[in-house]
Amino acid sequence: MNNDSLVTMMFDNVLLQTEEYFPSYVYRLMQFANFMGARNFLDLLKMSSARQIGETLPRWAVVLATQNYGAEKFTQILDNNLLGRYWRSFIEESELDQFVAQQRSKRATGRVLFNAEKILLPFQSIKLCPACFDESVQAYGVGVWNAQHQAATSFVCHKHQQVLLQRPVSQFSGFEFSQSFFDRDAYVTPNISLFHRWLDFEILRIYELGVEAHRDEVKLHKRVFMESSFYSHKPCSTSVNLNKQWRLSLSKYLAILYPHMKNEAERISSNTGLQASAIMNVESSVHPLLYLLFKFFYLHEFKP
Ligand SMILES: [Zn+2]
């Protein structure tokens, strides 16, 4: 059996479920192909490096989804299995198309879709609703990790009104073969605050509005509030004041959202990639978590 038919056989035997998170599906494929070592498995799927999971649209996912489901079904996979319905409204369609084309070509490197996501990756967790897990075991015979739950701003399963269990992506060391991905005991229940719930509410709004309408809202918001006369991209006392207040608030927000990572929250919030000027650019895309935190800051905390 050649490599291509081996891959086809795996995809035919282990079916991707409608709302399954794509990286967790790869772990299921690995489980199926446990007769081969991790390195061989990754080579077979042409996943050259064991990248950290949790990136928005990594090259391996673009290549794998295109190869096995075809270009027509790609958007469907993007929306259902890679959280496209969540993040597509934060980026122009043309910018996304260009990114996908680059990821498909061999020239692509370790680019990420949103500039800030590499900086924010340490805060990213894989999340699990035990009730959804049990339901998927009953329905499909396997535990399925729900894609929508993996949004950076998702903390609650709205179907079951349960706080999502979390496990930092840093614990998975990419796709090195590990059965422990499926170890439910390794997940912890976080204490969530009203602030977590507000972010969750904002996500539901995004889903309710739909990609197009929410994209218009993000643009409107940037035009009216975030690129206003209050702020100049040139260095001036207003920008210095804004950046200073924003840095302190961002550190506070991250510490509330991720209480187990207080030190990182302070360190990362001074990263230049997260500065107000990087967010307040009407022309460029913005990471969903940063956008929502900045929106909260601008509307409720900023003192010009
Ligand atoms: Zn659930």
Residues whose N, C-alpha, C, O or C-beta is under 5 A from the ligand:
A	BS01	ZN	C129 A131 C132 C157 K159 H160
